[in-house]
């Protein structure tokens, strides 16, 4: 087993390459197609090369108000990211010692991850509908709805991002060396100082990973938003709406733009993680090396 | 997790003794359990408000009455009876709901089997054949990146390939293998399964890879030294040790596919009925109790499948 590579290596290497091609091939196809010429259609071959469909989206003559949906998705994504990071790190710290309701929180997170999204989404929409009915019946007859991007929508997205955040925190603290924190305390640090100056810098790369999950999962989220977001749409919802009616490559152009934002965020996050890891390696201890 | 939890327990900063600053003294006054509540409470509240209470509402509303316009908060089994309409009268033929669930289970099984096969070998390759840590990291990242990008885009990405005038059809026509475009490539069960596999193999790769890299390599060498063939090592050493990952991955894939309505809608050309799609259709018709009843049925079936799967592991663990 030591010398040379076994035959299985080559078989599996080809299998792996085929899987990667399967993973990326179709996506690349639509990125290419979004640069169709003005006369181009939904399929190959390319009918000229242009940025016609991309610019058409930004002119707002398209079928959706791209700008507004874009801003809404971005706003929601950033808020979800911030909330996910703060709540996950806090809860992750709590899980380092036993506390009551520990298993309730753990199982809620796992259940939230695996209960089909449509059920969570339906439940949130029913909850808000009932709240609306109560408000109308008891306080204000003209009340419209409490559902919205930053109420029901935010909640729906958090039920999807928080479990990932919590699981990443478990992975972090599984390989965190508690002696570092002990040392800080022995030197007289308060719990907050120990967290701020010892724990946080060590776990920071993984915390950025949580932020990455928070933003991208929200940015692309569809199933949970579908019933729970209220009257306005996010970008993925608009895109899904287009799939049934679309005849022009502007849908691919939209797809390319959404992906570009995803890729920009991924690159930024991975770059930062890499930089932090390097700095940590340069400054000594390798504890808490990034997870993602 | 247990052992490291113990370690963390010992190190928990329950009381800061011997520190003289005022802030430390103040912090020491906060009881550890209060601090835990403060730390874990916010997340608990989110799950309570946006997951647990909504689930309760789904169950409650499934027993409410409804008319064409609104919810009627009065006990009724109509959500369920409407769902199972004609099921007994039609016997031995299957009624719509039974057929839909059978179809959902069939899709689920196909996607599960394919993602498991692909996921297992991809994870195996990454865990056992890639020796350099950097390469391992890079290649697993390569598999993970699409997960961070839009699902709808990854679905519609198949349209230019599989459509009537798509790459596959035109390629096959040009080589003369087929005379007419193949129609079942797109908006069919085939395209639904393909897209689901494309989207969700990630959920198999990650947990299986995670269990595999924890396998002590010396166990595998020991198996070889004891004269086991590659196949015997795989079946008797690697698969049992990777089982937790396999089960976790399977639970993810199965629950996602059971509840999916978006992929099935887009890739099935809105023609294929599935459990998730029934709920969506009922909601669109504003029949919330019927939607909720279907959600409860789906929840129960999903729960049964998960229970069955976690049984498999526990039994094996005890052996």
HADDOCK unambig.tbl for C-alpha pairs under 7 A between the chains (distance, minus, plus):
assign (segid A and resid 9 and name CA) (segid B and resid 129 and name CA) 6.27 0.50 0.50
assign (segid A and resid 12 and name CA) (segid B and resid 125 and name CA) 6.07 0.50 0.50
assign (segid A and resid 16 and name CA) (segid B and resid 122 and name CA) 5.81 0.50 0.50
assign (segid A and resid 20 and name CA) (segid B and resid 143 and name CA) 6.94 0.50 0.50
assign (segid A and resid 23 and name CA) (segid B and resid 198 and name CA) 6.35 0.50 0.50
assign (segid A and resid 26 and name CA) (segid B and resid 157 and name CA) 4.97 0.50 0.50
assign (segid A and resid 26 and name CA) (segid B and resid 158 and name CA) 5.74 0.50 0.50
assign (segid A and resid 27 and name CA) (segid B and resid 154 and name CA) 5.99 0.50 0.50
assign (segid A and resid 27 and name CA) (segid B and resid 157 and name CA) 5.40 0.50 0.50
assign (segid A and resid 29 and name CA) (segid B and resid 157 and name CA) 6.75 0.50 0.50
assign (segid A and resid 30 and name CA) (segid B and resid 157 and name CA) 5.56 0.50 0.50
assign (segid A and resid 42 and name CA) (segid B and resid 160 and name CA) 6.33 0.50 0.50
assign (segid A and resid 43 and name CA) (segid B and resid 160 and name CA) 4.54 0.50 0.50
assign (segid A and resid 43 and name CA) (segid B and resid 165 and name CA) 6.72 0.50 0.50
assign (segid A and resid 43 and name CA) (segid B and resid 166 and name CA) 5.79 0.50 0.50
assign (segid A and resid 44 and name CA) (segid B and resid 160 and name CA) 6.63 0.50 0.50
assign (segid A and resid 44 and name CA) (segid B and resid 166 and name CA) 6.63 0.50 0.50
assign (segid A and resid 44 and name CA) (segid B and resid 167 and name CA) 6.54 0.50 0.50
assign (segid A and resid 87 and name CA) (segid B and resid 42 and name CA) 6.45 0.50 0.50
assign (segid A and resid 87 and name CA) (segid B and resid 43 and name CA) 5.71 0.50 0.50
assign (segid A and resid 90 and name CA) (segid B and resid 39 and name CA) 4.69 0.50 0.50
assign (segid A and resid 90 and name CA) (segid B and resid 40 and name CA) 6.24 0.50 0.50
assign (segid A and resid 91 and name CA) (segid B and resid 39 and name CA) 5.22 0.50 0.50
assign (segid A and resid 91 and name CA) (segid B and resid 40 and name CA) 4.22 0.50 0.50
assign (segid A and resid 91 and name CA) (segid B and resid 43 and name CA) 6.79 0.50 0.50
assign (segid A and resid 93 and name CA) (segid B and resid 39 and name CA) 6.97 0.50 0.50
assign (segid A and resid 94 and name CA) (segid B and resid 36 and name CA) 4.89 0.50 0.50
assign (segid A and resid 94 and name CA) (segid B and resid 39 and name CA) 5.51 0.50 0.50
assign (segid A and resid 94 and name CA) (segid B and resid 40 and name CA) 5.77 0.50 0.50
assign (segid A and resid 96 and name CA) (segid B and resid 5 and name CA) 6.60 0.50 0.50
assign (segid A and resid 96 and name CA) (segid B and resid 8 and name CA) 5.75 0.50 0.50
assign (segid A and resid 96 and name CA) (segid B and resid 9 and name CA) 6.37 0.50 0.50
assign (segid A and resid 97 and name CA) (segid B and resid 8 and name CA) 6.86 0.50 0.50
assign (segid A and resid 97 and name CA) (segid B and resid 9 and name CA) 5.15 0.50 0.50
assign (segid A and resid 97 and name CA) (segid B and resid 12 and name CA) 6.39 0.50 0.50
assign (segid A and resid 99 and name CA) (segid B and resid 33 and name CA) 6.23 0.50 0.50
assign (segid A and resid 99 and name CA) (segid B and resid 36 and name CA) 6.44 0.50 0.50
assign (segid A and resid 105 and name CA) (segid B and resid 44 and name CA) 5.96 0.50 0.50
assign (segid A and resid 108 and name CA) (segid B and resid 47 and name CA) 6.67 0.50 0.50
assign (segid A and resid 112 and name CA) (segid B and resid 51 and name CA) 6.67 0.50 0.50
assign (segid A and resid 114 and name CA) (segid B and resid 252 and name CA) 6.40 0.50 0.50
assign (segid A and resid 114 and name CA) (segid B and resid 255 and name CA) 5.96 0.50 0.50
assign (segid A and resid 115 and name CA) (segid B and resid 255 and name CA) 6.83 0.50 0.50
assign (segid A and resid 116 and name CA) (segid B and resid 255 and name CA) 6.06 0.50 0.50
assign (segid A and resid 116 and name CA) (segid B and resid 256 and name CA) 6.04 0.50 0.50
assign (segid A and resid 116 and name CA) (segid B and resid 259 and name CA) 4.71 0.50 0.50
assign (segid A and resid 117 and name CA) (segid B and resid 259 and name CA) 6.69 0.50 0.50
assign (segid A and resid 118 and name CA) (segid B and resid 259 and name CA) 6.43 0.50 0.50
assign (segid A and resid 118 and name CA) (segid B and resid 276 and name CA) 6.81 0.50 0.50
assign (segid A and resid 119 and name CA) (segid B and resid 295 and name CA) 5.74 0.50 0.50
assign (segid A and resid 120 and name CA) (segid B and resid 51 and name CA) 6.29 0.50 0.50
assign (segid A and resid 120 and name CA) (segid B and resid 54 and name CA) 6.87 0.50 0.50
assign (segid A and resid 120 and name CA) (segid B and resid 55 and name CA) 6.84 0.50 0.50
assign (segid A and resid 123 and name CA) (segid B and resid 54 and name CA) 4.11 0.50 0.50
assign (segid A and resid 123 and name CA) (segid B and resid 55 and name CA) 5.52 0.50 0.50
assign (segid A and resid 123 and name CA) (segid B and resid 57 and name CA) 6.11 0.50 0.50
assign (segid A and resid 123 and name CA) (segid B and resid 58 and name CA) 5.24 0.50 0.50
assign (segid A and resid 124 and name CA) (segid B and resid 50 and name CA) 6.11 0.50 0.50
assign (segid A and resid 124 and name CA) (segid B and resid 54 and name CA) 5.09 0.50 0.50
assign (segid A and resid 126 and name CA) (segid B and resid 57 and name CA) 6.69 0.50 0.50
assign (segid A and resid 127 and name CA) (segid B and resid 54 and name CA) 5.69 0.50 0.50
assign (segid A and resid 127 and name CA) (segid B and resid 57 and name CA) 6.36 0.50 0.50
assign (segid A and resid 155 and name CA) (segid B and resid 46 and name CA) 6.99 0.50 0.50
assign (segid A and resid 155 and name CA) (segid B and resid 50 and name CA) 5.58 0.50 0.50
assign (segid A and resid 156 and name CA) (segid B and resid 50 and name CA) 6.45 0.50 0.50
assign (segid A and resid 159 and name CA) (segid B and resid 47 and name CA) 6.51 0.50 0.50
assign (segid A and resid 159 and name CA) (segid B and resid 50 and name CA) 6.78 0.50 0.50
assign (segid A and resid 159 and name CA) (segid B and resid 51 and name CA) 6.69 0.50 0.50
assign (segid A and resid 174 and name CA) (segid B and resid 1 and name CA) 6.92 0.50 0.50
assign (segid A and resid 174 and name CA) (segid B and resid 4 and name CA) 5.99 0.50 0.50
assign (segid A and resid 178 and name CA) (segid B and resid 8 and name CA) 6.37 0.50 0.50
assign (segid A and resid 178 and name CA) (segid B and resid 11 and name CA) 6.11 0.50 0.50
assign (segid A and resid 182 and name CA) (segid B and resid 11 and name CA) 6.71 0.50 0.50
assign (segid A and resid 188 and name CA) (segid B and resid 19 and name CA) 5.48 0.50 0.50
assign (segid A and resid 190 and name CA) (segid B and resid 24 and name CA) 5.09 0.50 0.50
assign (segid A and resid 216 and name CA) (segid B and resid 148 and name CA) 5.66 0.50 0.50
assign (segid A and resid 216 and name CA) (segid B and resid 149 and name CA) 6.97 0.50 0.50
assign (segid A and resid 217 and name CA) (segid B and resid 148 and name CA) 6.70 0.50 0.50
assign (segid A and resid 220 and name CA) (segid B and resid 149 and name CA) 6.55 0.50 0.50
assign (segid A and resid 220 and name CA) (segid B and resid 150 and name CA) 4.82 0.50 0.50
assign (segid A and resid 220 and name CA) (segid B and resid 151 and name CA) 6.85 0.50 0.50
assign (segid A and resid 240 and name CA) (segid B and resid 152 and name CA) 6.44 0.50 0.50
assign (segid A and resid 243 and name CA) (segid B and resid 266 and name CA) 6.91 0.50 0.50
assign (segid A and resid 255 and name CA) (segid B and resid 153 and name CA) 5.54 0.50 0.50
assign (segid A and resid 259 and name CA) (segid B and resid 149 and name CA) 5.91 0.50 0.50
assign (segid A and resid 259 and name CA) (segid B and resid 150 and name CA) 6.61 0.50 0.50
assign (segid A and resid 262 and name CA) (segid B and resid 148 and name CA) 6.83 0.50 0.50
assign (segid A and resid 262 and name CA) (segid B and resid 149 and name CA) 5.68 0.50 0.50
